[in-house]
Amino acid sequence: MKHARVQVDGMVVNATERDGQVVLEDGRRLWQDQVTWLPPLAPVERPRTILALGLNYADHAKELAFKEPPKEPLAFLKGERALNGHRQTTRRPADVQFMHYECELAVVIGRKAKKVRREDAYGFIAGYTVANDYAIRDYLENWYRPNLRVKNRDGATPLGPWLVDTADIPDPMALALKTTVNGKLTQEGSTKDMIFDVPFLIEYFSSFMTLSPGDVILTGTPDGVVDCRPGDVVVTEIEGIGALMNTIA
């Protein structure tokens, strides 16, 4: 099932998807442009941990002039205010020369995970959604330790539209990804090309930290990133999960 959190008439409500429409808890069916979309994550009673991967696709590492892919996950933390919803806008600072999208599979943790074995990892996942983890190359000081302004800007990480149950995605490591800018295809890839796959990442992170329900892992992007300008409509899409639309302001 596909789940969402939306705002209707000033109220935040849970919703599901049916025939491309948004179905509210009271049974009303609305079109996607009739609601305000929020990240499809349930509220938590603590700071949400958002883990993000850099250079997790070999072709993207090569695109950025790395001689060889990383030997260990290049991970960093992101604040929750960075998250944004479907059909929302993300601001491009006026002084930058290169701001690009990053189409990423986002993994949402479903139960407390500590020292999880790789073969058990899928049992700790609530579902999957689409992320667009915008980056500003101008602010990048070191690929291994991204400057906070690169990855932690308010509203610069759209998430959604849907959170898809784990059971509905039999193999998250074989999903097609693509990005279009103003309707033009600019990026294509597959999750099968990740350097560190989802079970590995859950085993790796949970080996030294506790993952809690609602935490999110952004798993990186393939090659094909291009500069995005104000007014551009960017759609990041993952097979079986959904198409996340965002406009640059």
Solvent accessible surface area in square Angstrom, and as a share of the most:
residue,aa,sasa,rsa
1,M,123,0.55
2,K,55,0.23
3,H,63,0.28
4,A,3,0.02
5,R,48,0.17
6,V,0,0.00
7,Q,66,0.29
8,V,15,0.09
9,D,126,0.65
10,G,59,0.57
11,M,129,0.58
12,V,72,0.42
13,V,35,0.20
14,N,79,0.41
15,A,5,0.04
16,T,34,0.20
17,E,54,0.24
18,R,122,0.44
19,D,118,0.61
20,G,35,0.33
21,Q,24,0.11
22,V,0,0.00
23,V,12,0.07
24,L,8,0.04
25,E,124,0.55
26,D,97,0.50
27,G,50,0.48
28,R,112,0.41
29,R,99,0.36
30,L,28,0.14
31,W,148,0.52
32,Q,48,0.21
33,D,102,0.53
34,Q,101,0.45
35,V,17,0.10
36,T,60,0.35
37,W,2,0.01
38,L,42,0.21
39,P,27,0.17
40,P,5,0.03
41,L,7,0.03
42,A,70,0.54
43,P,102,0.64
44,V,43,0.25
45,E,184,0.83
46,R,81,0.29
47,P,121,0.76
48,R,19,0.07
49,T,34,0.20
50,I,1,0.00
51,L,8,0.04
52,A,0,0.00
53,L,6,0.03
54,G,20,0.19
55,L,9,0.05
56,N,1,0.00
57,Y,0,0.00
58,A,50,0.39
59,D,54,0.28
60,H,7,0.03
61,A,1,0.01
62,K,159,0.67
63,E,72,0.32
64,L,18,0.09
65,A,91,0.71
66,F,39,0.16
67,K,209,0.89
68,E,105,0.47
69,P,54,0.34
70,P,20,0.13
71,K,161,0.68
72,E,100,0.45
73,P,11,0.07
74,L,32,0.16
75,A,42,0.32
76,F,33,0.14
77,L,109,0.54
78,K,8,0.03
79,G,41,0.39
80,E,74,0.33
81,R,195,0.71
82,A,3,0.02
83,L,20,0.10
84,N,23,0.12
85,G,2,0.02
86,H,7,0.03
87,R,94,0.34
88,Q,50,0.22
89,T,77,0.45
90,T,3,0.01
91,R,177,0.65
92,R,18,0.07
93,P,40,0.25
94,A,113,0.88
95,D,102,0.53
96,V,6,0.03
97,Q,129,0.57
98,F,58,0.24
99,M,0,0.00
100,H,3,0.01
101,Y,0,0.00
102,E,16,0.07
103,C,0,0.00
104,E,0,0.00
105,L,0,0.00
106,A,0,0.00
107,V,1,0.01
108,V,6,0.03
109,I,2,0.01
110,G,34,0.32
111,R,127,0.46
112,K,137,0.58
113,A,0,0.00
114,K,92,0.39
115,K,141,0.60
116,V,8,0.05
117,R,145,0.53
118,R,99,0.36
119,E,126,0.57
120,D,57,0.29
121,A,0,0.00
122,Y,84,0.32
123,G,49,0.47
124,F,28,0.12
125,I,12,0.06
126,A,42,0.33
127,G,0,0.00
128,Y,0,0.00
129,T,0,0.00
130,V,0,0.00
131,A,0,0.00
132,N,1,0.00
133,D,2,0.01
134,Y,1,0.00
135,A,6,0.05
136,I,0,0.00
137,R,61,0.22
138,D,64,0.33
139,Y,24,0.09
140,L,38,0.19
141,E,139,0.62
142,N,70,0.36
143,W,84,0.29
144,Y,115,0.44
145,R,194,0.71
146,P,32,0.20
147,N,31,0.16
148,L,131,0.65
149,R,131,0.48
150,V,3,0.02
151,K,16,0.07
152,N,42,0.22
153,R,37,0.13
154,D,110,0.57
155,G,16,0.16
156,A,2,0.01
157,T,1,0.00
158,P,0,0.00
159,L,0,0.00
160,G,0,0.00
161,P,3,0.02
162,W,10,0.03
163,L,26,0.13
164,V,4,0.02
165,D,43,0.22
166,T,32,0.19
167,A,95,0.73
168,D,71,0.37
169,I,9,0.05
170,P,132,0.83
171,D,70,0.36
172,P,3,0.02
173,M,30,0.13
174,A,54,0.42
175,L,16,0.08
176,A,52,0.41
177,L,3,0.02
178,K,83,0.35
179,T,0,0.00
180,T,27,0.16
181,V,17,0.10
182,N,92,0.47
183,G,70,0.67
184,K,143,0.60
185,L,84,0.42
186,T,35,0.20
187,Q,4,0.02
188,E,113,0.51
189,G,22,0.21
190,S,18,0.12
191,T,0,0.00
192,K,137,0.58
193,D,66,0.34
194,M,17,0.08
195,I,55,0.28
196,F,20,0.08
197,D,32,0.17
198,V,1,0.01
199,P,12,0.07
200,F,59,0.24
201,L,1,0.00
202,I,0,0.00
203,E,60,0.27
204,Y,50,0.19
205,F,2,0.01
206,S,0,0.00
207,S,56,0.36
208,F,120,0.50
209,M,47,0.21
210,T,57,0.33
211,L,0,0.00
212,S,25,0.16
213,P,64,0.40
214,G,12,0.12
215,D,2,0.01
216,V,0,0.00
217,I,2,0.01
218,L,0,0.00
219,T,0,0.00
220,G,2,0.02
221,T,3,0.02
222,P,1,0.01
223,D,48,0.25
224,G,21,0.20
225,V,12,0.07
226,V,56,0.32
227,D,45,0.23
228,C,0,0.00
229,R,122,0.44
230,P,84,0.53
231,G,53,0.51
232,D,20,0.11
233,V,52,0.30
234,V,0,0.00
235,V,36,0.21
236,T,0,0.00
237,E,58,0.26
238,I,1,0.01
239,E,95,0.42
240,G,50,0.48
241,I,0,0.00
242,G,14,0.14
243,A,39,0.31
244,L,0,0.00
245,M,52,0.23
246,N,0,0.00
247,T,41,0.24
248,I,2,0.01
249,A,47,0.36
